[in-house]
Amino acid sequence: MSESQELTFSPPRPVSNRSVLVEARSKVSTCSFHAEPQEPLLYAALRAGVAIPYECGTGTCGTCKARRLAGVVVADWAESPGKAFLRADRDEVLLCQTRALSDSSFEIPGSVNLASAVRVRPSFGRGTVGRLDALAPDMIELLIELDPPLDFDAGQFIVMRAPHIAGFRGYSMVNHPGTVEQAIFAVKRKSDGAFTQWLFSQARAGDPIEWFGPLGRAIFTPQEQRPVVCIGGGSGIASIMSIIEIGCSSRHFDHFEAAVYFGIRTSADAFYLDRLARFAQAFPNTLTITAMLSHDVPGPDMRERYPSLKFESGFPHEIAARDLAGRFSGKVAYVAGPPVLVDVAIRMLITQGKLPVRDIRYDRFS
């Protein structure tokens, strides 16, 4: 998908070398966990199996806010966009941007069950850049060699950072889900993004990377045995590729329909069409994949080269609403891409598709 934390960071303050005990309480549950000196409290909680609510994990969305009840803490990113959702008079903090200098306690808003039910708890790992391949003028495919291997489900993401650039950025895995020693990502260049500027102009094979994951709740498993609709734009197709991968390999699409809507700006921005076409060819009766050009008209050459794909002009949420009108019932929807697309697609799925919120899955980390 995309990155965050591209602003100026405050340097970390020195902290003690011992871990601290942190208590998190909501209206219905209380959990405790230990956090290491340089570890964001959200990451420490998720490592320990404490289900703190979050979406981006990198300081932009504000979902992991909590009220500090006791303890001394330090915030790492003073300019984080998620701070706009905090109330200073209530001593609220973003747990993804907060480290504890002493034993601490926090109040989580709402009636949140803090007992985690995730299949794999996230953890820290290291890796190196394996390769960087151009996909489109402003898009690359990044392969990271992982240590230790990463175990993840389709639709999940990790956050990663380079040693000389402050802050983590979130990216979804393109890979077939499972346990992998190499993770693949579709990365879009950000004009004001320090991390992507480094990837596009300076990064080389062998450069070190630190990562934390897997993260995310927009998970697809064939065991659900339900038809799906996927709406993605730009690099948001990464998590959808992973969903399609497991849907094909498990033969899920032998029995359940899937409609995929992939939005790009122009024909010059197209990527992954060869792979998508092979998926569609393998399941011609159940898997429909449509590529939308928002600022261009699909030419006859695209249609001739990829006869198993459909091409449209417009935006993916609009084409999905038209194609599936009256047929959303019973489906599980996955949405990924730029924040504007995610917002309008969710609105369409609720108001026009009449899908219940529990059947709309997304991770907002742009």
C-alpha angles and dihedrals in degrees: 000000000000148000140253142186096064096147134089115297129209112236113255116261119233114266135185121277095238128089118247132220115243127191122202120190134181130179091276108028146024129207136176130207141166123248127199119232098258097032124111109239093235091058092046091051094048091047088055094049096256110143101222108174113251142148112181102018089204107084104268109095105045094220095124094058118141138173115247110230100173141353140056116280139172128212116220102199113043093181098048111144091225090068087078087076094055130096111219092198089062093047091240121174139182107248092207089060099038131090124188121233092187141012105302145179132211138189116226113209119248135002097314120166101223095196107106121228098184118134094224124029112223120247140177122267142167131229146162133236107263102181143337117212127182114242100170136344092285101020133081135180110232122199118197124194105221133216112213104019117257123238112200145153126238112280098027129123141199132217118232140180141186118235096244097045120071121233139022127273126203125233132169122232117247091196130108102268122255132073111335136177091198125047123198126206138182106224126192120207115247115205091216096031116114093194097050092042087056092048094049099043112020114016117109136185110283096031111139124250131185118209142181125200169330097267136164142074100226090098127160122200123174089223089078088070096206136128115258140208120201124196116186140159131201113324088359087086087077097082090040090055089057090050091051091047094058092038089058099040093048091047088236088144091060087075108018131052124237127192116195123192115191118187125203132161104236140352088263089062094055119122138159090029092127092056093043090050091054090051091051092047091054093056106026095160100049110021115071118181120187125186115205125202110204097188102026144046117247109247127222089251091065093049092047094048094047107032092162091061129072121226129204141167114237141046124319097237091052094050091046091052090052097044097044100036107150092003104083095096114115095013129121113223126211120194126188137160140061115005093247092055092046091052097048093043092052090048091051093048091052101039102033103020093042090216116161114245091245089065095054113084128188142138115220107208105136 
